[in-house]
Amino acid sequence: MNYKMICRTVGNIVTLEGALMLLPALCALCYAEWTVALVFVCAAAAASVLGQIAVFLTRGCDRTIYAREGFVIVGLAWILMSAAGAVPFVICGEIPSYVDAFFETVSGLTTTGASILTDVTVLTHGCAFWRSFTHWIGGMGVLVLMMAILSDSTGRSIHIMRAEMPGPVVDKIVPRVKDTAKILYLMYIVLTALETVFLLFGGMSLFESLIHSFGTAGTGGFSVRAESIGAYSPYVQGVVTVFMLLFGVNFNLYFLLLMKRFRSAVRSEELWMYLGIVAVSMGIITADISSVTSGIGEAFRLASFQVASIVTTTGYATADFNLWPALSRTMLFLLMFVGGCAGSTAGGLKMSRVAILFKSTRRELNRLLHPRAVTTVRFEGKTVEESTCAGVTNYFALYAILLALTIALIGREPFGIETNVTAAVSCFNNVGPGLGVVGPAGNYAQYGVLSKIVLSAAMLFGRLEIYPLILTFTPSTWKR
């Protein structure tokens, strides 16, 4: 175990987070929020100094990173980022309880969008900016951002990328990891900027456009309005719907389009599965809620927005779907599990993992009928390795165990099984809203301290896809 390299990398991450805190400080200055600006400047300075002390103390160390170090770096970095990111909320007095502030920061960085705030409109501009900006940071991954801008990254940084990026398989899209990280973030920035421009045309202020673009890009869902996107025009709702779906697509496909490899991009099995599930869900829910809306047009607008929001695990809302018929609520609950494509900013199990799981199950059923037959699992036109199939199966088993444990640990809360189960599912899959008390018109404020800590852990497990956190806290991982 390369302890010094772990310390050095985590130190760089904390330093980077400190630098990023200067942006909400600048936002606060623009709105003459002097105290808030000072808090973020001091927090930025403290994080940067502590981070650079760690870097200085480990200068000249062996910079080799293997898989074990990669998992530990990711696990530690996300916990420390959440702990540090919560401090400004407490000092500013916006969220007095540190546990609540930690929950809110974890929810932001993991792009979950679950909130303990009962009134988001009382936040200062600086804190509201930081709250939503954490979505954008966590969407593509802060360690991927670090690899894109620091010259410190080595060829073995792919282990960090694989530990942080979502999906059963993560590969470089160009030979160098640093260049891969740069390309991913360039596409991420361009799409975020495009949405911001479209929202400006819809009458939003620059501040609100940035806030909601951050939430859409990171598929997080924090808003500055109590009614979420429902407070804005149908045009704005349409723009957000389209961009939520775009950010739920594997970013490798955008790279293929940039390289003019259109045929390879449009032949993606995962893409068509994603679009098919979205289209079918929209159709079913539109038909189901048409009787409780003012027409088929409004039903389709509401259904398409909520399907896009839930399947990409963004969590924005234009309606209180708690009041929708049972079929529609059931469909949305099932979509919480599926999630977007691998290599996107969405949460959930991921389309590719679900596809491989079903194909592996079908293969095992065929083996029962034809024991001597030699069958393989194929996905995206390629044979899926046995190790990948086994990894998907093992992941699903761990996923089910940890989700059940989360439900059990918060089961003492007096909100009923619908609220507690959907709260656990929503946090683990990084969705945000659930049903009942934690529906789109509710929040997580009424949960106790222990439950908030458990749900914070669930959000981290879901965003990092389990293994980094388990390995970080496994004693054998730290043995030399």
C-alpha positions in Angstrom: 0.0 0.0 0.0 1.5 3.3 -1.1 0.4 5.4 1.9 2.3 8.5 0.9 0.7 8.6 -2.6 -2.7 8.2 -1.0 -2.0 11.1 1.3 -0.6 13.2 -1.5 -3.6 12.6 -3.9 -6.2 13.3 -1.2 -4.3 16.5 -0.3 -4.5 17.6 -3.9 -8.2 16.9 -3.9 -8.8 18.9 -0.7 -6.8 21.8 -2.2 -8.9 21.6 -5.4 -12.1 21.8 -3.4 -10.7 24.8 -1.6 -10.0 26.5 -4.9 -13.6 25.7 -6.1 -15.0 27.4 -3.0 -13.8 30.7 -4.4 -16.6 30.6 -7.0 -19.4 30.8 -4.4 -17.4 33.5 -2.7 -17.3 35.4 -6.0 -21.1 34.9 -6.3 -21.7 36.2 -2.8 -19.6 39.3 -3.6 -21.7 39.9 -6.7 -24.8 40.1 -4.5 -23.1 42.1 -1.7 -23.2 39.2 0.8 -20.0 40.2 2.4 -20.1 37.8 5.4 -20.9 34.8 3.2 -18.1 35.7 0.9 -15.6 36.0 3.8 -16.7 32.6 5.1 -16.1 30.9 1.8 -12.7 32.6 1.3 -11.6 31.5 4.8 -12.9 27.9 4.1 -11.1 27.9 0.8 -7.9 29.1 2.4 -8.1 26.5 5.2 -8.8 23.6 2.8 -6.0 24.7 0.5 -3.5 25.1 3.3 -4.3 21.7 4.9 -4.2 20.0 1.4 -0.9 21.5 0.6 0.6 20.5 3.9 -0.3 16.9 3.0 1.3 17.4 -0.4 4.5 19.0 1.0 5.0 16.2 3.6 4.8 13.5 0.9 7.0 15.2 -1.7 9.4 12.9 -3.5 7.2 9.8 -2.8 6.6 6.9 -5.2 3.7 8.1 -7.3 2.6 4.7 -8.5 -1.1 3.9 -8.1 -2.5 0.4 -8.2 -6.1 -0.7 -8.0 -6.0 -0.9 -4.2 -4.7 2.7 -3.9 -7.3 3.9 -6.4 -10.2 2.6 -4.4 -8.9 4.0 -1.2 -8.2 7.4 -2.7 -11.7 7.6 -4.0 -13.3 6.5 -0.8 -11.3 8.8 1.4 -11.5 11.8 -1.0 -15.3 11.7 -1.2 -15.8 11.5 2.6 -13.3 14.4 3.3 -14.8 16.5 0.5 -18.3 16.1 2.0 -17.0 16.9 5.5 -15.1 20.0 4.3 -17.9 21.1 2.0 -20.4 21.2 4.8 -18.4 23.6 6.9 -19.5 26.9 5.1 -23.2 26.1 5.6 -22.7 25.8 9.3 -20.5 28.9 9.8 -22.9 31.0 7.6 -25.8 29.8 9.8 -27.7 28.6 6.7 -27.8 25.0 8.1 -26.9 25.2 11.8 -26.6 21.4 12.4 -23.4 19.9 11.1 -25.2 16.5 10.5 -27.8 18.3 8.4 -25.1 20.3 6.5 -23.1 17.0 5.9 -26.3 15.3 4.6 -27.0 18.3 2.3 -23.3 18.3 1.0 -23.2 14.5 0.5 -26.5 14.8 -1.4 -25.0 17.6 -3.5 -21.7 15.9 -4.3 -23.3 12.5 -5.0 -25.9 14.3 -7.2 -28.8 12.9 -5.2 -30.7 16.0 -4.6 -32.3 14.9 -1.3 -32.7 17.9 1.0 -33.3 18.6 4.7 -34.2 22.2 3.8 -37.9 23.1 4.3 -37.5 26.4 2.5 -34.7 26.8 -0.1 -35.7 30.3 -0.9 -34.1 31.7 2.3 -30.6 30.6 1.3 -28.2 33.4 0.4 -27.0 33.4 -3.2 -23.5 32.3 -2.2 -24.7 29.2 -0.3 -27.3 28.4 -2.9 -24.6 28.6 -5.6 -22.3 26.3 -3.6 -25.1 23.9 -2.8 -25.9 23.4 -6.6 -22.3 23.7 -7.7 -21.5 20.5 -5.7 -23.8 18.7 -8.2 -21.6 19.8 -11.1 -18.5 18.9 -9.2 -19.7 15.4 -8.3 -21.5 14.7 -11.6 -18.4 13.9 -13.7 -16.3 13.3 -10.6 -13.8 15.5 -8.8 -11.0 13.1 -9.1 -11.5 13.0 -12.9 -11.3 16.8 -12.8 -8.1 16.6 -10.8 -6.6 14.3 -13.4 -7.6 16.7 -16.1 -5.9 19.8 -14.7 -2.9 18.5 -12.6 0.3 17.3 -14.2 0.7 15.0 -11.2 -1.4 12.2 -12.7 0.3 9.0 -13.8 -0.5 6.4 -16.4 -1.9 4.3 -13.6 -4.5 6.9 -12.8 -7.0 4.8 -14.8 -7.4 2.9 -11.4 -8.8 6.1 -9.9 -11.1 6.8 -12.9 -12.4 3.2 -12.8 -13.1 3.5 -9.1 -15.0 6.8 -9.5 -16.7 6.6 -12.8 -20.1 4.7 -12.9 -20.7 1.5 -14.8 -19.6 -2.1 -14.9 -16.6 -1.3 -17.2 -14.6 1.9 -17.6 -12.1 2.4 -20.3 -10.0 5.2 -21.7 -11.4 6.9 -24.8 -7.9 8.0 -25.8 -4.6 6.3 -24.8 -3.6 8.8 -22.1 -5.8 9.0 -18.9 -5.1 12.8 -18.6 -6.4 13.4 -22.1 -9.4 11.2 -21.5 -10.3 13.3 -18.4 -9.8 16.5 -20.4 -12.1 15.3 -23.2 -14.8 14.2 -20.7 -14.8 17.5 -18.9 -14.7 19.5 -22.1 -17.9 17.8 -23.3 -19.4 18.3 -19.8 -18.6 22.0 -19.9 -19.9 22.5 -23.4 -23.3 20.8 -22.6 -23.6 22.7 -19.4 -23.0 26.0 -21.2 -25.5 25.1 -23.9 -28.2 24.5 -21.4 -27.4 27.7 -19.6 -27.8 29.7 -22.9 -31.2 27.9 -23.6 -32.4 28.7 -20.1 -31.5 32.3 -20.5 -33.6 32.5 -23.6 -36.5 31.2 -21.5 -36.4 34.2 -19.2 -34.3 32.9 -16.4 -31.7 35.1 -14.7 -28.1 34.1 -15.2 -27.9 33.0 -11.6 -31.0 30.7 -11.9 -29.8 29.4 -15.3 -26.4 28.4 -13.8 -28.1 26.8 -10.7 -30.4 24.6 -12.8 -27.8 23.8 -15.4 -25.5 22.5 -12.6 -28.4 20.4 -11.3 -29.2 19.0 -14.7 -25.6 18.4 -15.8 -24.8 16.5 -12.6 -28.3 14.9 -12.6 -28.7 16.3 -9.1 -31.9 18.3 -8.9 -31.3 21.1 -6.3 -33.3 24.2 -7.2 -33.8 27.7 -5.7 -37.5 27.5 -6.0 -39.8 25.6 -3.7 -41.8 24.4 -6.7 -38.6 23.2 -8.4 -38.8 23.4 -12.2 -42.6 23.6 -11.9 -42.2 27.3 -11.1 -41.0 28.0 -14.6 -42.5 28.1 -18.1 -43.3 25.0 -20.3 -40.3 26.1 -22.5 -37.9 25.9 -19.6 -39.4 22.5 -18.5 -38.9 21.3 -22.1 -35.3 22.4 -22.2 -34.5 20.8 -18.9 -36.3 17.6 -20.0 -34.1 17.3 -23.1 -30.8 18.0 -21.3 -31.6 15.6 -18.5 -31.9 12.9 -21.1 -28.7 14.1 -22.8 -26.8 13.9 -19.6 -28.1 10.4 -19.0 -26.3 9.1 -22.1 -22.9 7.5 -22.0 -20.4 10.3 -22.7 -18.3 7.9 -24.9 -21.1 8.2 -27.5 -20.6 11.9 -27.7 -16.9 11.3 -28.3 -17.7 8.9 -31.1 -20.0 11.6 -32.6 -17.1 14.2 -32.4 -14.9 11.7 -34.2 -17.6 11.3 -36.8 -18.1 7.7 -36.0 -21.9 8.1 -36.3 -22.6 4.4 -37.1 -20.8 3.2 -34.0 -22.7 5.7 -31.9 -26.2 5.0 -33.1 -25.7 1.2 -32.9 -25.2 1.4 -29.2 -27.4 -1.3 -27.6 -27.4 0.5 -24.3 -28.6 3.8 -26.0 -31.5 2.1 -27.6 -32.4 0.3 -24.4 -32.3 3.7 -22.6 -34.5 5.4 -25.2 -36.9 2.5 -25.3 -37.4 2.4 -21.6 -37.9 6.2 -21.5 -40.4 6.1 -24.4 -42.5 3.2 -23.0 -42.6 4.8 -19.5 -43.6 8.2 -21.0 -46.4 6.5 -22.9 -47.8 4.5 -20.0 -47.7 7.4 -17.5 -49.2 9.8 -20.1 -52.2 7.5 -20.6 -52.5 6.9 -16.9 -52.5 10.5 -15.7 -54.5 12.0 -18.7 -57.7 11.6 -16.6 -56.3 13.8 -13.8 -54.8 16.5 -15.9 -56.3 19.1 -18.2 -55.6 17.2 -21.4 -53.3 14.8 -23.2 -50.8 17.5 -24.0 -50.3 18.5 -20.4 -50.2 14.8 -19.4 -47.4 14.2 -21.8 -45.4 17.2 -20.7 -45.7 16.2 -17.0 -45.0 12.5 -17.7 -42.0 13.2 -20.0 -40.4 15.5 -17.5 -40.9 13.2 -14.5 -39.7 10.1 -16.4 -36.6 11.9 -17.6 -36.0 13.2 -14.1 -36.3 9.9 -12.4 -34.6 7.6 -14.9 -31.6 9.9 -15.0 -31.8 10.3 -11.2 -31.9 14.1 -11.4 -34.8 14.6 -9.1 -36.3 17.8 -10.4 -40.2 18.0 -10.4 -42.9 19.8 -12.2 -45.7 18.1 -10.3 -46.4 16.3 -7.1 -46.4 12.7 -8.4 -47.5 11.6 -4.9 -51.0 12.5 -6.1 -50.8 10.5 -9.3 -52.5 7.1 -9.8 -50.8 4.0 -8.4 -49.6 2.7 -11.8 -47.7 5.9 -12.5 -46.2 6.0 -9.1 -45.1 2.4 -9.5 -43.5 3.1 -12.8 -41.5 5.9 -11.4 -40.5 3.8 -8.4 -39.2 1.1 -10.8 -37.3 3.7 -12.8 -35.4 4.7 -9.7 -33.6 1.4 -9.8 -32.7 1.4 -13.5 -30.9 4.7 -13.8 -29.1 6.1 -16.9 -26.3 4.8 -19.1 -22.9 3.8 -17.8 -20.4 6.6 -18.3 -23.1 9.2 -17.8 -23.6 11.4 -14.7 -26.8 9.5 -13.8 -27.1 7.2 -10.8 -29.0 3.9 -10.4 -27.9 0.4 -11.4 -27.1 1.7 -15.0 -28.7 0.4 -18.2 -25.6 -1.7 -19.2 -25.5 -3.5 -15.8 -29.2 -4.3 -16.0 -28.9 -5.6 -19.6 -25.9 -7.8 -18.7 -27.7 -9.1 -15.6 -30.8 -10.1 -17.6 -28.7 -11.7 -20.3 -26.6 -13.6 -17.8 -29.8 -14.8 -16.2 -31.2 -15.9 -19.5 -28.0 -17.8 -20.3 -28.2 -19.7 -17.0 -31.8 -20.6 -17.8 -30.7 -21.9 -21.2 -27.9 -23.9 -19.5 -30.5 -25.7 -17.4 -32.4 -26.7 -20.6 -29.3 -27.4 -22.6 -26.4 -28.4 -20.2 -23.9 -29.1 -23.0 -24.5 -26.0 -25.0 -21.7 -23.4 -25.1 -23.3 -20.0 -24.7 -21.9 -16.5 -24.2 -23.3 -13.2 -23.2 -23.0 -10.5 -25.9 -23.5 -6.8 -25.3 -22.8 -3.9 -27.7 -21.8 -6.4 -30.3 -19.0 -7.9 -28.2 -18.7 -11.0 -26.0 -18.9 -10.0 -22.3 -16.1 -11.6 -20.3 -17.0 -14.0 -17.6 -15.3 -11.8 -15.0 -17.6 -8.9 -16.0 -20.7 -11.1 -15.8 -19.6 -12.3 -12.4 -18.8 -8.7 -11.3 -22.3 -7.6 -12.3 -23.9 -10.5 -10.4 -21.8 -9.8 -7.3 -22.5 -6.1 -7.5 -26.3 -6.7 -7.6 -26.0 -9.0 -4.6 -24.1 -6.4 -2.6 -26.5 -3.8 -3.8 -29.5 -5.8 -2.5 -27.9 -6.5 0.8 -26.9 -2.9 1.5 -30.2 -1.5 0.4 -32.0 -3.9 2.7 -29.7 -2.9 5.5 -30.4 0.8 4.9 -34.2 0.1 5.0 -33.8 -1.8 8.2 -31.7 0.9 9.9 -34.2 3.7 9.1 -37.2 1.4 9.7 -37.7 2.9 13.2 -38.7 6.2 11.8 -42.5 6.7 12.2 -43.3 7.6 8.5 -44.6 4.3 7.2 -43.1 1.7 4.9 -43.8 3.6 1.7 -41.8 6.6 2.9 -38.9 4.7 4.4 -38.5 2.2 1.6 -38.6 4.9 -1.1 -36.3 7.2 0.9 -33.7 4.4 1.1 -34.1 3.5 -2.6 -34.0 7.1 -3.6 -30.8 7.9 -1.6 -29.0 4.7 -2.6 -29.8 5.3 -6.3 -29.0 9.0 -6.0 -32.5 10.1 -7.1 -33.6 12.5 -4.5 -37.4 12.5 -4.0 -39.3 9.4 -3.0 -42.9 8.9 -2.1 -44.9 9.9 1.0 -43.1 12.3 3.4 -40.1 12.5 1.1 -42.1 13.1 -2.1 -41.4 16.0 -4.5 -43.3 18.4 -2.2 -41.5 17.1 1.0 -38.0 16.7 2.3 -35.8 14.6 4.7 -35.8 17.2 7.6 -38.0 15.0 9.9 -35.6 12.1 9.9 -33.5 11.6 13.0 -29.7 12.1 13.2 -28.9 8.4 12.9 -31.1 8.0 9.9 -29.5 11.0 8.2 -26.1 9.5 8.7 -27.3 6.2 7.3 -28.9 7.8 4.3 -25.7 9.9 3.8 -23.7 6.6 3.7 -26.3 5.2 1.3 -25.8 8.1 -1.1 -22.0 7.7 -1.0 -22.3 3.9 -1.6 -24.7 4.5 -4.5 -22.5 7.2 -6.2 -19.3 5.3 -5.8 -20.9 2.0 -6.6 -20.2 0.3 -3.3 -16.7 -1.1 -3.7 -14.5 2.0 -2.9 -16.2 2.5 0.4 -16.2 -1.1 1.4 -12.5 -1.5 0.5 -11.6 1.7 2.3 -13.0 0.4 5.6 -11.7 -3.1 5.2 -8.6 -3.6 7.4 -6.9 -6.0 5.0 -6.9 -3.3 2.3 -4.4 -1.3 4.4 -1.9 -4.1 4.9 1.4 -3.7 3.1 
